[in-house]
Structures are given as C-alpha cells and as structure tokens.
C-alpha cells in the first residue's frame, strides 16, 4: 500500500518528496539553539574507576564524560548550577589536579534520577590542555583498543 502526498500522488515508502514539518510549538529558533549545543569534539565516558571529579566551590561532582572542550557532570538537583554561569573549578583526574574555568551550557534530565550538566571549558593554559589531552588519549586507547 502506497502513501499519498498532499496533492494525492502516490509515494513510494522510501521517497520523501515533502520537507519535514516543524513540530507544533517549535519556534524558528529551534534549529539555531540545536546548533549552539552541538558537540564539536570527542567526549569519552568516565567511569568510577577513573577517579575523576570536578570541584566547584566546596562541592564535588561526579564526571560523566570529558573532552578537550568540555565536561559532562552529574547533578542530583537541576538547580545545583545555573545555565550561563561561569565557574572556576578544580578538575581532579586520578592524582592530578587542574584549575579550570568553564561556563554551564545546559542542564538536562539524565539517567537514574540525576541531571546531566554540560560545561564548556574556557581559557585553557598549555599545561592544563596537555594534561587533559593525555587523559583523553588514555581514554581513547581504552575505548578503541581492538587488540583485546
């Protein structure tokens, strides 16, 4: 059975002749907002065995994922941090500690009644960038090592 397009012509199931319609209630800014939050670099998942946390103020948060440009942080409450705020933070990676600055880009519902907070890293110095890249390289080797 073939579907009909808006003019009554038959459509093959795999052919889409009409552009998709915007969902009801979506604004013209929907595509712009999606592009603003699109990830531009690799982020590797962080396990509890990685012993990685981020400290903002006196509070420590568990890292969910990490990349050269940002962090994914688990929050227990959606109002623990605020979108748009810039923070000085301490990234704790195994036995290393890095002082960083970042801006909260989004807070979204996550798994297990937690929230996922995306933080974009700002103004990385060479030393911090090098240590972060080293950690990421180790993560990539763990994830994509096909020799096992």
Secondary structure by P-SEA (a helix, b strand, c coil): ccccccccccccccccccccccccccccaaaaaaaaacccbbbbbbccccbbbbbcccbbbbbccccccbbbbbbccccccccccccbbbbbcccbbbbbcccccccccccccbbbbbbbbccccaaaaaaaaaaaaaaaaaaccccc
